[in-house]
């Protein structure tokens, strides 16, 4: 019995000695892998934290710069609005120079359209040609046609006791003047503009 068990006793320690270094190496590698994983996680966390800090710092500086610009912009905008705003002084009011002297107002040139002017002076001239005693009470012009409400005094002792009558005189453009015309030649054919049709064609 003792002789047969001897080899087993001899083989037991030898097998343990042969297997132990491999198990020890595996355990060591496992520990090193765990330690390396922990260190890698710490490094990654630190890197992410540094990136976040740098990002927040840049964002804060840009926000402060923008707030600085926005704080200064109203005064600049107000200055620009003040410097660029047109003067609201009336063109008929004389301007005052910095030295306190009064300068003549700037007159805006008036453009007179070609053709017969639609003015009281032009209409009165045409009325006086047709009837020297007529007085213009109202008038209007459009599209080369004009009319005027003309009051004509009647001779003393006229029938009916009326001292004057008011009639509608009809004019057409003739170059730069107005000439008296018979509205019956124009109103029925639709040549009189709608703007003055009632006054020119439908009044006495």
C-alpha positions, 0 to 999 in steps of 0.5 A: 500500500505504501509503495503504491501511494508513493508516486501519488504523493510525489506527483501531487506537489509537482502538479501544483507547482506546475499549475500555480504559476499559470493561475497566478499569471492569469490573476495578475493579468486580470488585476492589471486589466481592471487597474488599466480600465479604471485608469482609462475611465479616470483619464476619459472622465478628466478629458471630458471635464476639461472639454466641458469647462473649456466650452463653458468658458468660451460660451461665457466669454462670447455671451459677455462680449455680445452683452457688451455690444448690445449694451452699447448699441442703443446709444450708437443707434440713437446717435445714428438716428439723430444724425441721419434723421431729416430736418422737419423744419418747414421749407417756408421758415427761414433757417438759422445759421450757427452764428445766429444770422438768418438765411433765406429759405430754400424755394422748391422749384414748381414744375408746370405741366405742359398744355393749358394750366388748370388755374383760376387765372387761366380759367378767368382769362378764358371766361373774360374772352367769352364774357367780360362781365362774368365772375368765376365761382368754381372750376375744374379741369381734366384731360384737356377739358375744363368747366367753370361756374360763371355768374353774369350780372343782368342789366338793371330792370331785367325781367323777373327781378333777377340781378344775375344768373349762373351758368356753366361755361365749357372749355377745351384745351388749345395749346397753352390756353382754354377756349370756349366750346359747345359741350353738346359736341363732347359730352354725348360722345364720352370724351369728357373725363369722368372726373369732371363729367358731372360738373361739365356736362350735367349742370346748368 
